Amino acid sequence: MRLLLLALLMVFNLQAKSLFSNEEQKNTSEYIENLKNLILATQRTRGLTNSYLNGNTAAMLLVFSNRDDMKIAIGNMESLPLAADPVINARATAISKALTRLNRKAFKQDPKKTFAAYTDQIEQTLMLAQAASKRSAKNLSDFGKAISSTMMELMLPMTEYTGELRGKGAGIAAKGKVTKEQMQDMLALLYQLQSTNKKLQNSMSKIISDYSSKLPQTATSELEQIDKKTKAYMDLIQKKLLKHPEKVNSDEYFDQGTDLIDAIVALYDTSNKAIKEDAKGWL
């Protein structure tokens, strides 16, 4: 009799986990994956457009390539179940239309105006990412809620601070000089990057500790790489770019920023893969 009860309890637990870890969590994971792709492509488009408008003509072809990546990400988002949510759909549609208009006139505007316009749409997309996470939270496990919150509220904003530093800094390097206004702007972004990295280190360290069975061992080393590359990029900006911009190669500076973003994305992808695995439950 006791064995039968234990067997029934095990079956109940399996069924309960299977019901909890349904397709909705997987769909949320896929949606925020494409949101990430849209944000990264828009950041690259912004930075490369700024570099081009400041004299780096070689950046033009890369701008068009990244615009294509933006279109692909938007198309994927529109095809996913989460797009049926009226709030999410309205925000995503507004962003899509705004980016289409912006891409048409980006090369015809003042560099500062164009950069600000792309930044505004990236901020709107970050807000959409947080809304998607919160509106789907009821379908996520405790692990999914914890890590998706860190992904939306720390990882993606950190790519944006890095992206702004990368784009604005590439423009400074292309011109070979920095104004007082640009200096203040870059220092403010450096503070945001440093602060967000500290929060990310603390948040992810706790998640890795609390849910060690959910994440691969690579998560720890990926987190360490983010910290290391953040400090290296900050040193490049503070000790070289803002002091001797004429000695900094615009493309190399841009690439180092991309390297940091890639490190953040690596942990983001590891985290998102873990959410998908968690969605499978015992199946």
C-alpha positions in Angstrom: 0.0 0.0 0.0 2.8 2.4 0.9 4.6 1.6 -2.4 1.4 2.3 -4.3 1.0 5.7 -2.6 4.6 6.6 -3.3 4.1 5.6 -7.0 1.0 7.7 -7.2 2.8 10.6 -5.6 5.6 10.4 -8.1 3.1 10.3 -11.0 1.3 13.3 -9.6 4.6 15.2 -9.3 5.6 14.4 -12.8 2.2 15.5 -14.1 2.3 18.7 -12.1 5.7 19.7 -13.4 4.7 18.8 -16.9 1.6 21.0 -16.7 3.5 23.9 -15.1 6.3 23.7 -17.6 4.2 24.2 -20.7 4.6 25.7 -24.2 3.9 29.2 -22.9 7.3 29.4 -21.1 9.0 28.1 -24.3 7.1 30.7 -26.4 8.2 33.5 -24.0 11.8 32.3 -24.3 11.6 32.5 -28.1 10.0 35.9 -28.1 12.7 37.5 -25.8 15.3 35.8 -27.9 14.2 37.7 -30.9 13.7 40.9 -28.9 17.4 40.6 -28.0 18.3 40.1 -31.7 16.3 43.3 -32.6 18.0 45.3 -29.9 21.5 44.2 -30.9 20.9 44.8 -34.6 19.5 48.3 -33.9 22.5 49.0 -31.6 24.9 48.0 -34.4 22.9 50.0 -37.0 23.0 53.1 -34.7 26.7 52.8 -34.0 27.7 52.1 -37.6 25.5 54.9 -38.9 27.1 57.3 -36.5 30.5 56.2 -37.6 29.6 56.6 -41.2 28.1 60.1 -40.7 31.3 61.1 -38.9 33.5 60.2 -41.8 34.0 56.4 -41.8 32.6 55.6 -45.2 33.5 51.9 -45.0 30.7 51.5 -42.5 27.9 51.9 -45.0 27.6 48.3 -46.2 27.5 47.1 -42.6 24.7 49.4 -41.9 22.5 47.8 -44.6 23.4 44.3 -43.4 22.3 45.1 -39.8 19.1 46.7 -41.1 18.3 43.4 -42.7 18.9 41.7 -39.3 16.4 44.1 -37.7 13.8 43.1 -40.3 14.4 39.4 -39.6 14.0 39.8 -35.9 10.8 41.8 -36.2 9.3 39.3 -38.6 10.1 36.4 -36.2 8.5 38.4 -33.3 5.3 38.9 -35.3 5.1 35.1 -36.0 5.2 34.0 -32.4 2.2 33.4 -30.1 3.2 36.2 -27.6 2.5 38.7 -30.4 -1.2 37.9 -29.9 -1.1 39.8 -26.6 -2.7 43.2 -27.5 -0.4 45.3 -25.4 2.7 43.6 -26.7 1.5 43.7 -30.3 0.7 47.4 -30.1 4.1 48.3 -28.7 6.0 46.0 -31.2 4.0 47.4 -34.2 4.8 51.0 -33.1 8.5 50.2 -32.8 8.6 48.4 -36.2 7.0 51.4 -38.0 9.2 53.9 -36.2 12.4 51.9 -37.2 11.3 51.7 -40.8 10.8 55.4 -41.0 14.1 56.1 -39.3 16.1 53.8 -41.5 14.8 55.7 -44.6 16.1 59.1 -43.3 19.1 58.1 -41.1 21.8 59.1 -43.6 20.1 62.5 -44.3 20.1 63.8 -40.7 22.6 65.2 -38.3 24.6 62.4 -36.7 23.5 63.5 -33.2 19.9 63.5 -34.2 20.0 60.1 -35.8 21.9 58.6 -32.9 19.3 60.0 -30.5 16.4 58.6 -32.6 17.8 55.1 -32.7 18.5 55.3 -29.0 14.9 56.2 -28.4 13.7 53.1 -30.3 16.1 50.9 -28.4 14.7 52.2 -25.2 11.2 51.5 -26.4 12.3 47.9 -27.3 13.9 47.5 -23.8 10.6 48.5 -22.3 8.8 46.0 -24.5 11.2 43.3 -23.4 10.4 44.1 -19.7 6.6 44.2 -20.5 6.8 40.8 -22.3 8.6 39.3 -19.3 6.2 40.7 -16.7 3.0 39.8 -18.7 4.2 36.3 -19.2 5.6 35.8 -15.6 2.6 33.8 -14.5 3.6 31.1 -16.9 7.2 30.9 -15.7 8.8 28.7 -13.0 10.5 30.4 -10.0 13.8 29.9 -11.8 12.4 31.3 -15.0 11.0 34.4 -13.2 14.3 35.1 -11.5 16.6 34.7 -14.5 14.3 36.3 -17.0 14.0 39.4 -14.8 17.8 39.6 -14.7 18.0 39.1 -18.4 15.5 41.9 -19.1 16.4 44.4 -16.4 20.2 44.0 -16.3 21.7 42.1 -19.3 19.8 43.9 -22.1 20.3 47.4 -20.5 24.0 46.6 -20.1 24.3 45.8 -23.8 22.6 49.2 -24.4 25.0 51.2 -22.3 27.9 49.4 -24.0 26.2 50.0 -27.4 25.9 53.7 -26.7 29.5 53.9 -25.6 30.6 52.0 -28.7 28.6 54.1 -31.1 29.4 57.5 -29.6 33.0 56.6 -29.1 33.4 55.3 -32.6 32.2 58.7 -33.8 34.7 60.5 -31.5 37.5 58.3 -32.8 36.5 58.8 -36.4 36.7 62.6 -35.9 39.8 62.4 -33.8 38.5 64.9 -31.2 36.1 65.0 -28.3 34.0 68.0 -27.1 33.2 68.8 -23.5 29.6 67.7 -24.0 30.7 64.4 -25.4 33.1 63.9 -22.5 30.3 64.4 -20.0 28.0 62.1 -21.9 30.6 59.3 -22.1 31.4 59.6 -18.4 27.7 59.3 -17.5 27.4 56.2 -19.6 30.5 54.7 -18.0 28.9 55.2 -14.6 25.8 53.4 -15.8 27.8 50.5 -17.3 29.9 50.1 -14.1 26.8 50.2 -11.9 24.8 47.7 -14.0 27.7 45.3 -14.2 28.0 45.3 -10.4 24.3 44.6 -10.1 24.5 41.8 -12.7 27.5 40.2 -11.0 25.5 40.1 -7.7 22.2 39.0 -9.2 23.6 36.2 -11.4 25.9 35.0 -8.6 22.9 34.4 -6.4 20.9 32.7 -9.2 23.8 30.4 -10.0 24.0 29.6 -6.3 20.3 29.1 -5.8 19.7 27.2 -9.1 23.0 25.4 -9.7 21.2 22.4 -11.2 19.5 24.6 -13.8 22.5 26.3 -15.3 25.7 24.8 -16.8 29.1 25.4 -15.2 30.0 27.8 -18.1 27.6 30.4 -16.6 30.1 31.3 -13.9 33.0 31.7 -16.4 30.8 33.7 -18.7 29.9 36.0 -15.8 33.5 36.5 -15.0 34.3 37.3 -18.7 31.7 40.1 -18.6 33.3 41.6 -15.5 36.8 41.4 -17.1 35.8 42.8 -20.4 33.7 45.6 -18.8 36.7 46.8 -16.9 39.0 46.6 -20.0 36.6 48.6 -22.1 36.2 51.2 -19.4 40.0 51.6 -19.2 40.2 52.0 -23.0 37.6 54.8 -22.9 39.0 56.6 -19.8 42.7 56.3 -20.5 42.8 56.5 -24.3 39.7 57.6 -26.1 38.8 60.6 -23.9 42.4 61.7 -23.6 43.9 61.0 -27.0 40.9 60.3 -29.4 43.1 60.9 -32.5 45.2 57.9 -31.5 42.3 55.5 -31.3 41.2 53.5 -34.4 37.5 53.8 -34.8 37.0 50.2 -36.1 39.1 48.6 -33.4 37.3 50.6 -30.7 34.0 49.5 -32.1 35.1 45.9 -32.2 36.2 45.9 -28.6 32.7 47.2 -27.6 31.2 44.4 -29.7 33.4 41.9 -27.9 31.9 43.1 -24.5 28.4 42.9 -25.9 29.1 39.4 -27.3 30.2 38.3 -23.8 26.9 39.6 -22.3 25.0 37.9 -25.1 26.8 34.6 -24.4 25.4 34.6 -20.8 22.0 35.8 -22.0 21.9 32.9 -24.5 23.0 30.4 -21.8 20.3 31.7 -19.5 17.6 31.6 -22.2 18.6 28.0 -23.1 18.2 27.1 -19.4 14.7 28.6 -19.5 13.8 26.4 -22.4 15.2 23.4 -20.7 13.3 24.2 -17.6 10.1 24.5 -19.7 10.4 20.8 -20.7 9.9 19.7 -17.1 10.3 15.9 -16.8 9.4 15.2 -20.3 
